[in-house]
Amino acid sequence: MEARNYILDRCRKIPYVYRMKTTLETDKNEFDADDLNLITLAREYSDEDKAIALFESMRWPGGKPICPHCKFDEAYKLTSKPDTKNKIRKGVYCCAACRKTFTAKVGTVMESSHIPVSTWLMALFLICSSKKSISAHQLHRMLNITYKSAWFLAHRIRYAFSDDGVKLKGTIEADETFVGGEGDAKTKFSRKIPVMVLLERGGKAKTRVVSSVSQKNLGAALAECVDKSATINTDEHPGYKQPLRVMNA
């Protein structure tokens, strides 16, 4: 499977700690994901021009637009004349090499969407900051959009969370747990679902639901998610012995 190159598929390595400020004055123009909250997002980026500029800075960190068609890094922005009737939409560029037009949304889950970028950013924040996720009906009420648009946003954003097919490298922490089992105490273990978790230090994590915690199932998950050059740290569960021997061979 070819790895997708969507901007929303890339995991930003943001530590789950609050950074202590070393200076009293900070640059208010610099985007800081650690300090972002709903009020700041609504106040600073409800304007569509500011929202597009923010997304372009995330899409092209180097500051130069890159053509998604030919990967050329020279492009110029298209603007409408003051007296024209057919206005060009905001954020459109033209490649200097292939002469094709594009926006920052091309090649992402936002492509071919007529929903404003400011609404996309708000939906992204709400879904990512909700501990137990959020329904399309809730997005429909909070963002003042139709249910159809809210459903579209939710599914596109959740699709961006899916596995990109890139195997974990470096030092990997592997462990398994059981999820569920609520109800009658006598039969709750039969309803528990085994889940394997693989965490790359300083990187991203992958989870796999397995039918049972056996050498065959754990080995298949390791082979699918972890590169052979990685160092795997785990407990003394017997299900890891044979798979680790095969990977280290």
N, C-alpha and C positions, 0 to 999 in steps of 0.2 A: 504493500500500500504506500502510495506516495504521500509524504508528509505535507500537510497543508501549510500555507504561508500566510495565514490570517494574522492580523495584528492582535486580535483578541485571544488568539490561542497561545500567545507567548506569556509565560509566567514571569512577572516582575519579582525580583528577589528583594522583597521588602520584609525586614525582620518584624516579628510580632512583638515588638517592644516599643515603648514610647521613648523617642530620642530626647535627651536633655539639651536644651538650647544653650549654646556657649556664648551667645551674644544677645543683648536685649533688643537690638534692632534686626529685623529680618527683611529681606526683599519681598515686598508684597506682590510684585509682578511675577515672581517665580512660583510655578505650580509645585505644591508639596502634597503628595498623596497621603502622607502620615497625618497631616493637620486638616484634611478635608472632612467636612461634615455637610449635612443636608442644607443648612442655612447658607453656608458659604457657597455651595454649588448653585443654589437657587439665586443668590444675590449676584455672584460674579459671572456666571455662565448661562444665565437665562437668555442673554442676547445671542442671537444666532451667529453673528460675526465673531464674537469672542469664543463661542463654542467650537466653531470651525477652526479657528486659530489654535485652540488647545488641542483638538484632535489631530491637526496637521503636525504639531510639535511632537505628539506621541507617535504618529505614523512615520514621520521622517525626522528622527532625532538630530541628524546632521544639519538640518535647516534648509536643505535643497530638495525640491520635489523630485521623486524618482518615478519614471514612467513604468506603470505595471505591465505594459505591453512589450516593450523592448529593453527595459531596465536602464535606459539612458538617463543620466542625471542632469540634463539641461532641459528646462521647460520654462515657458513664460505664461503668465496669468492672463486669462481672457476677461475683458471688461466691456460693458455696454456703453455705447455713446449716449450722451444725455438726452438727445431728442429721438432715440429709437423707440419703437413700440414693442418689439420682441426683445425683452431683457434676457441677458445671459444669467443663468443661475449662479449663485455664489460658490466660490471655491473651484472653478473650472480652470484647468491648465491645458496647455497644448505642448506636446513633445517636440523638441527641436529636431529630432532625428526621424521618427516615423510619422510625425504630424497628426497623431491621434490625440483626441481629447480625453481627459480623465480627471477624477477628483480623488481626494484622500480616501473615500469610501470604497473605491474599486479594489477588489481583492480581499475585502473583509466581509463580515456578516452583515454589514450595513449596505452592501452593494445592491443597486436596483430598488432601494427604498426611498419613498418620498417623505418619510417621517423626518422632521427637523433633527439636526445633530444634537441640539440642546435637549430634546426629549430623549434621545438615545442615551446621553450621558446621565440624565436623571434616572432612567430605567436601570441602567447599569449599576448605579450607586445603590438604588433600592434593593435590587436582587442580591448584589454582593454583600450588602451590610445586614440583610435579614437573616437571623440565626436559623430560622426554620423555613427559609425561602418565602416566596410571596406569590399569590395567585394572580392570574390574568385579570380577574374581576377587581382585585385590589389596585393593580396598576391602572386599570380603566378609571377607577374613581379618583385616585391620587393625581394622575397626570392629565385628567380631563380629556381623554381620547376615547375613541370607540373601543368596544370590546374586541373587535376584529384586529385592530391595530395593536392592542395590548397583548393579545394572544400571539400575534406575529413577533412582537418584541421579545416576549418571554421565551419563545421557542428558538429564535435566532441566538439569543444570549446564552441559553443553556446548551445549544449546539456548540458554541465556542468553548464551553468547558470540557468538551469531550476529549478523549485521548488523541494526541497528535501522532502516535506511532513511534516516537523517538525513545529509545531505550535509556534507562537511567545509568549514569556512570559515576565514578568516584567511590566514595564510601556510602554504602546503602544499609539502612536499618530495616530489618524485616521482622514482622511479628504477625500474629493472627489473633482474632477475637471472635466472639459470638454476639450477634445482634438480634434483638427481639426476645420472644419467649414470655411475653406478658400473659397473664391469665392464671389458670389453675396451676398451682405449684407442683402437682404430681406429674403433669405432662408438659411443663413449660420448656424442658430441655429439648423435646422433640420438635418444638417450633423455633428454636434458635437457629440462625443462619450463620455459618462460618464465613468470615471475611478476612482476607489477607491484605495487609498494608505494607507498602514498600516506600520508604522515604529516603530521598537523596539529600545528604547533608548540604545545606546551603542552596538547595534547588527545589524541585517539585516532588510530589508524591503521586503514587498510583495505588489504586485499590482493585481487588478482584474478588468476586463472590465465588466460592468453591463449594462443591457438593459435600465434601468431607475434608478433614485435615489429615490427608494421607501424603505419602512421599510422591505419588504420581501427580496429585493435584497441585501440591506446593511446587514441585519441580517444573510443571507446565507453566505456572504463573511466573516463576523466576526466569525461565527461558524466554518467555514472551516480553517481560518488562525490563530485565536487567542485562546490561552488556557483560560479556565474559571477562572483560578487563576490570570490572568493578570488584571492590572488596565488600563482602557481605557480613554484617554483624547481626547475630540473632541469638536466641536463647538455646537451651539444650533440648529442645523438642526433637524427638527421634525422626519426625517427618522431614527434617532438613538435611540429615546426614548424607543420604545417597544423592540427592540433587546437588549438594555443594561439591561432592566428589566429582560429579559429571562436569560441572561448570569449571572447576579448577584443573580438570584433566588437560 
